[in-house]
Amino acid sequence: MSNTPFEQNIIAMVWDCDKTLISSYMQEPLFRKFNVDAGKFWNEVNHLKPYYAKQGISVNLDTCYLNHVLTYVKTGLFKGLNNKMLRDFGKELSFYPGLPNFFEEVKRMVAQDSMYKTFGIHVEHYVVSTGFAETIRGSVIAPFVDGIFGCEFIETPAAPGYIDEDGVKVDDFEKEITQVACALDNTSKTRYLFEVNKGSNKHPDTIDVNSTIARESRRVPFENMIYIADGPSDVPAFSILNYNGGATFAVYPKGEVKAFKQVDKLRKDGRVQMFGEADYTEGSQSWLWLTEKVRSIADKIVEQKQEGIRKSAGAPPKHINS
C-alpha cells in the first residue's frame, strides 16, 4: 500500500487582492467610515520608517501601517473599530469585471470534464494579501475561495492569568482592536505558498509549514499552482513559483499606461510568464490565458496518472504457441 498522503490532483490558483481582484485598496471603506483623509494617512505611514529610525528603532515598512491603524484607534480617530466592522467593510469592495463568477467558472470547467473527473482533479482558490483578512472574508468573493491569508487584529488580548479560572475574563475588555495578531508583508506571503504546497493549511494539527516533506508527498506541487498579482511587490512569490515550475501571471487596470509598462517590464525581466488586463470576463485575454493554463496543468496531471497506471500494471498472461 502506498504511503503517499496526497493524490496531488489539486490545482491551486493563488491571488493577491488589492489591484488584482479589486481596483483600489481595501482600506478605503475604513477611511470613508471615519472621514479620514487616506492620502494623509498613507503619507504618515511612509514617513514612519525614518521617524522611528531617529529613535534607533527599525520598522517593517510593509506592515507598520497596522500599528498606525491601532494608533488611530487609540487616539479616537478610528474609535470603536473592531473585527466585525472590518468584515462589514468587505461589502463595499468593488471587484474587477468577471468576479467572483470567474472563480466558480474555473472550478466548474474542471469538475465537469469527464477525464479530469476520473482522476478527481479539482481547483482551489486562495487569497494572500497584506490587507485585512476580515475585510476579504466579508466580501462577495469569500464564498468562492478555499482559504484567505491576510493581516489580522486582536480585540481582547489574553490577560495575565487568563489560563486560571480566577484570571481576567476577556469579556472585561472593550470590543475594539488593540493588537496585531498576524502581519503579512510581501516576503512573508511566500510562507502561505508553502502552506498550500505542503498542506499545512488543511492539516494544521499534523503538518507544520516548516516540516520536511518530500516533493512527491506534498498536497499541491508548485507546478500545479498559479500565482496572480499586480506588481513588483509580489516578486518574491513570483520567484518561488517560477523557480519551482509553477505559473505566474500579472494584471493591470485597463487603460493605465504606467501599470501596463510595469507588468510588461516584469515579463521582460522574467518575473512573470504572462500578463493581461484585470478583466476576468469570458473571452478576455486574462480569462483565456488563465483557463488554458488550468487545462494544461490538468492535462499534465492526467498524463502522470495514466503513466503511473501503465507502469503499475503487469503484462497479461498469453497462450503459449508450440
C-alpha positions as CSV (number, residue, x, y, z in Angstrom):
1,M,0.0,0.0,0.0
2,S,1.3,3.4,-0.9
3,N,2.3,5.7,2.0
4,T,1.8,8.9,-0.2
5,P,-0.6,11.0,1.8
6,F,-2.0,13.1,-1.1
7,E,-3.2,12.4,-4.6
8,Q,-1.6,15.6,-6.0
9,N,-4.7,16.2,-8.1
10,I,-5.4,19.7,-6.9
11,I,-4.7,22.9,-9.0
12,A,-4.3,26.0,-6.8
13,M,-4.9,29.5,-8.0
14,V,-3.3,31.9,-5.5
15,W,-4.4,35.5,-5.8
16,D,-3.2,38.9,-4.5
17,C,-6.1,41.2,-3.6
18,D,-5.5,45.0,-4.0
19,K,-5.2,46.0,-7.6
20,T,-5.5,42.3,-8.6
21,L,-9.1,41.4,-7.6
22,I,-10.2,44.9,-6.7
23,S,-9.5,48.2,-8.5
24,S,-8.4,50.1,-5.3
25,Y,-7.2,49.4,-1.8
26,M,-9.4,47.6,0.7
27,Q,-8.7,50.3,3.4
28,E,-10.8,52.9,1.6
29,P,-14.1,51.9,3.3
30,L,-12.3,52.4,6.6
31,F,-11.3,55.9,5.7
32,R,-14.8,56.7,4.5
33,K,-16.4,55.4,7.6
34,F,-14.3,57.6,9.9
35,N,-13.9,60.6,7.5
36,V,-10.2,60.2,7.5
37,D,-8.0,61.6,4.7
38,A,-6.5,58.5,3.1
39,G,-3.7,60.5,1.5
40,K,-2.7,61.9,4.8
41,F,-2.8,58.5,6.5
42,W,-0.6,56.8,3.9
43,N,1.8,59.8,3.8
44,E,2.2,59.4,7.6
45,V,2.8,55.7,7.1
46,N,5.5,56.4,4.5
47,H,7.3,58.6,7.0
48,L,7.2,56.2,9.9
49,K,10.4,54.4,9.0
50,P,12.7,57.5,9.2
51,Y,10.7,58.8,12.2
52,Y,11.4,55.7,14.2
53,A,14.9,55.4,12.9
54,K,15.8,58.6,14.7
55,Q,14.8,56.7,17.9
56,G,17.1,53.8,16.9
57,I,14.1,51.6,16.0
58,S,13.8,49.7,12.8
59,V,10.3,49.0,11.5
60,N,9.0,47.0,8.6
61,L,7.6,49.5,6.0
62,D,5.2,46.9,4.6
63,T,3.4,46.2,7.9
64,C,4.0,49.2,10.1
65,Y,0.7,50.6,8.8
66,L,-1.1,48.1,11.0
67,N,0.3,49.8,14.1
68,H,-0.6,53.2,12.7
69,V,-4.2,51.9,12.4
70,L,-4.1,51.0,16.1
71,T,-2.7,54.4,16.9
72,Y,-5.7,55.9,15.1
73,V,-7.9,53.7,17.2
74,K,-6.2,54.7,20.5
75,T,-6.4,58.4,19.7
76,G,-10.1,58.1,18.8
77,L,-9.8,58.7,15.1
78,F,-10.9,55.1,14.5
79,K,-13.0,54.9,17.7
80,G,-14.8,51.6,18.1
81,L,-13.1,49.9,15.2
82,N,-13.4,46.1,15.6
83,N,-13.3,42.9,13.6
84,K,-17.0,42.9,12.8
85,M,-16.6,46.4,11.3
86,L,-13.6,45.3,9.3
87,R,-15.6,42.4,7.9
88,D,-18.6,44.7,7.1
89,F,-16.3,46.9,5.0
90,G,-15.9,43.9,2.7
91,K,-19.4,44.5,1.4
92,E,-18.1,47.8,-0.1
93,L,-15.3,46.3,-2.1
94,S,-15.6,46.7,-5.9
95,F,-14.2,43.8,-7.9
96,Y,-12.9,43.7,-11.4
97,P,-15.2,42.6,-14.3
98,G,-15.9,38.9,-14.2
99,L,-15.5,38.4,-10.5
100,P,-16.5,36.5,-8.5
101,N,-18.1,34.4,-11.3
102,F,-14.6,33.5,-12.7
103,F,-13.7,31.6,-9.5
104,E,-16.7,29.4,-9.8
105,E,-16.5,29.0,-13.6
106,V,-12.9,27.7,-13.4
107,K,-13.9,25.1,-10.8
108,R,-16.9,24.0,-12.9
109,M,-14.8,23.8,-16.0
110,V,-12.5,21.2,-14.4
111,A,-15.2,19.4,-12.4
112,Q,-17.4,18.8,-15.5
113,D,-14.6,17.4,-17.7
114,S,-15.1,13.6,-17.7
115,M,-11.3,12.8,-17.9
116,Y,-10.4,15.2,-15.1
117,K,-13.3,13.8,-13.0
118,T,-11.9,10.3,-13.4
119,F,-8.8,11.3,-11.5
120,G,-10.5,13.6,-9.1
121,I,-8.8,16.7,-10.4
122,H,-10.2,20.0,-9.0
123,V,-9.4,23.6,-8.5
124,E,-8.9,25.6,-5.2
125,H,-8.6,29.4,-4.9
126,Y,-6.6,31.2,-2.2
127,V,-6.2,34.9,-1.5
128,V,-2.9,36.1,0.1
129,S,-2.9,39.8,1.0
130,T,-1.1,42.3,3.0
131,G,-4.5,43.8,3.6
132,F,-7.2,42.9,6.2
133,A,-8.2,39.2,6.2
134,E,-11.6,40.1,7.8
135,T,-12.4,42.6,5.0
136,I,-11.8,39.9,2.4
137,R,-14.0,37.5,4.4
138,G,-16.8,40.0,4.3
139,S,-16.6,40.4,0.6
140,V,-18.7,38.8,-2.2
141,I,-15.7,36.7,-3.2
142,A,-15.4,34.9,0.2
143,P,-17.8,32.0,-0.6
144,F,-15.7,31.1,-3.7
145,V,-12.3,30.8,-2.1
146,D,-10.8,27.9,-0.1
147,G,-8.5,30.0,2.1
148,I,-7.8,33.6,3.0
149,F,-4.5,34.7,4.4
150,G,-4.1,38.3,5.5
151,C,-3.4,40.7,8.3
152,E,-5.5,40.2,11.5
153,F,-6.2,42.1,14.7
154,I,-6.9,41.0,18.3
155,E,-9.8,42.8,20.1
156,T,-9.4,41.2,23.5
157,P,-5.8,40.2,24.4
158,A,-5.2,37.3,26.8
159,A,-4.7,39.0,30.1
160,P,-2.2,37.8,32.8
161,G,-3.6,34.8,34.5
162,Y,-6.1,34.1,31.7
163,I,-5.4,30.4,31.9
164,D,-6.5,30.3,35.6
165,E,-10.2,30.3,36.5
166,D,-9.6,33.5,38.5
167,G,-7.9,35.2,35.6
168,V,-9.3,38.3,34.0
169,K,-12.0,37.4,31.6
170,V,-11.7,38.7,28.0
171,D,-15.3,40.0,28.3
172,D,-13.9,42.6,30.6
173,F,-12.3,44.3,27.7
174,E,-13.9,46.8,25.4
175,K,-14.6,45.3,21.9
176,E,-12.1,47.3,19.9
177,I,-9.0,46.1,18.1
178,T,-6.0,46.5,20.3
179,Q,-3.2,44.3,19.0
180,V,-1.8,42.9,15.7
181,A,-2.4,39.2,15.5
182,C,-0.9,38.5,12.1
183,A,1.1,40.7,9.8
184,L,1.9,39.8,6.2
185,D,4.5,41.6,4.1
186,N,5.5,41.0,0.5
187,T,8.2,38.5,1.5
188,S,6.2,36.6,4.2
189,K,3.4,36.0,1.7
190,T,5.6,33.2,0.3
191,R,5.1,31.3,3.6
192,Y,1.5,30.7,2.5
193,L,2.5,29.4,-0.8
194,F,4.4,26.7,1.2
195,E,1.4,26.1,3.4
196,V,-0.8,25.4,0.3
197,N,2.1,23.4,-1.2
198,K,2.6,21.2,1.9
199,G,-1.0,21.0,3.0
200,S,-0.4,22.6,6.4
201,N,-3.3,24.9,5.8
202,K,-5.6,21.9,5.6
203,H,-4.0,19.8,8.2
204,P,-2.5,22.3,10.8
205,D,-2.5,19.7,13.6
206,T,-0.3,17.2,11.7
207,I,1.7,19.3,9.2
208,D,3.7,22.3,10.1
209,V,4.8,24.7,7.3
210,N,8.4,24.1,8.3
211,S,8.0,20.3,8.2
212,T,10.3,18.4,5.9
213,I,8.1,16.8,3.3
214,A,9.3,15.1,0.1
215,R,8.1,16.9,-3.0
216,E,6.2,13.8,-4.2
217,S,4.3,13.7,-0.9
218,R,3.1,17.3,-0.8
219,R,-0.5,18.2,-1.2
220,V,-0.3,20.7,-4.1
221,P,3.0,20.6,-6.1
222,F,4.3,24.0,-7.0
223,E,3.9,23.0,-10.7
224,N,0.2,22.8,-10.0
225,M,0.0,26.3,-8.8
226,I,-0.7,29.7,-10.5
227,Y,0.1,33.0,-8.8
228,I,-1.8,36.1,-9.9
229,A,-0.8,39.6,-8.8
230,D,-0.3,43.1,-10.0
231,G,3.2,44.3,-9.5
232,P,6.8,44.3,-8.3
233,S,5.8,43.9,-4.6
234,D,4.9,40.3,-5.5
235,V,8.3,39.4,-7.0
236,P,9.1,37.1,-4.0
237,A,6.0,35.0,-4.6
238,F,6.5,35.1,-8.4
239,S,10.1,33.9,-7.9
240,I,9.1,30.9,-5.8
241,L,6.7,29.6,-8.4
242,N,8.9,30.4,-11.4
243,Y,11.8,28.5,-9.8
244,N,9.7,25.5,-8.9
245,G,7.8,25.1,-12.2
246,G,4.6,26.9,-11.3
247,A,2.8,29.6,-13.4
248,T,2.8,33.3,-12.9
249,F,0.5,36.0,-14.2
250,A,0.4,39.8,-13.7
251,V,-2.6,42.1,-14.2
252,Y,-3.0,45.8,-14.8
253,P,-6.1,48.1,-14.9
254,K,-7.5,48.7,-18.4
255,G,-6.1,51.8,-20.0
256,E,-3.4,52.6,-17.4
257,V,-0.2,53.0,-19.3
258,K,2.1,53.2,-16.3
259,A,0.7,50.0,-14.9
260,F,1.0,48.3,-18.3
261,K,4.7,49.3,-18.6
262,Q,5.2,47.9,-15.1
263,V,3.9,44.5,-15.8
264,D,5.5,44.4,-19.2
265,K,8.8,45.0,-17.5
266,L,8.1,42.1,-15.2
267,R,7.6,39.9,-18.2
268,K,10.8,41.1,-19.9
269,D,12.7,40.6,-16.7
270,G,11.4,37.0,-16.5
271,R,9.5,37.8,-13.3
272,V,6.1,36.7,-14.8
273,Q,5.3,34.4,-17.6
274,M,2.4,36.5,-19.0
275,F,0.2,39.5,-18.2
276,G,-3.2,40.9,-19.1
277,E,-5.9,43.4,-18.3
278,A,-7.6,43.0,-14.9
279,D,-10.7,41.7,-16.6
280,Y,-11.9,38.2,-15.9
281,T,-15.0,38.0,-18.1
282,E,-15.3,35.1,-20.5
283,G,-13.2,35.6,-23.7
284,S,-10.9,38.3,-22.2
285,Q,-7.1,37.8,-22.5
286,S,-6.8,37.1,-18.8
287,W,-9.7,34.6,-18.9
288,L,-8.2,32.8,-21.9
289,W,-4.6,32.6,-20.5
290,L,-5.7,31.5,-17.0
291,T,-8.2,28.9,-18.1
292,E,-5.8,27.5,-20.7
293,K,-3.1,27.3,-18.0
294,V,-5.5,25.4,-15.7
295,R,-6.4,23.0,-18.5
296,S,-2.7,22.4,-19.3
297,I,-1.9,21.6,-15.7
298,A,-5.0,19.3,-15.5
299,D,-3.9,17.6,-18.7
300,K,-0.4,17.0,-17.3
301,I,-1.9,15.5,-14.1
302,V,-3.9,13.1,-16.3
303,E,-0.8,12.1,-18.2
304,Q,1.1,11.5,-15.0
305,K,-1.8,9.4,-13.5
306,Q,-2.1,7.4,-16.7
307,E,1.6,6.7,-16.9
308,G,1.5,5.6,-13.3
309,I,-1.3,3.1,-14.1
310,R,0.6,1.8,-17.1
311,K,3.8,1.2,-15.0
312,S,1.9,-0.5,-12.2
313,A,0.1,-2.9,-14.4
314,G,1.9,-6.1,-15.4
315,A,1.6,-7.8,-18.8
316,P,-1.4,-10.1,-19.1
317,P,-0.8,-13.8,-19.5
318,K,-0.8,-15.2,-23.0
319,H,-1.2,-18.6,-24.7
320,I,2.0,-20.5,-25.4
321,N,2.3,-21.4,-29.1
322,S,4.3,-24.6,-29.6
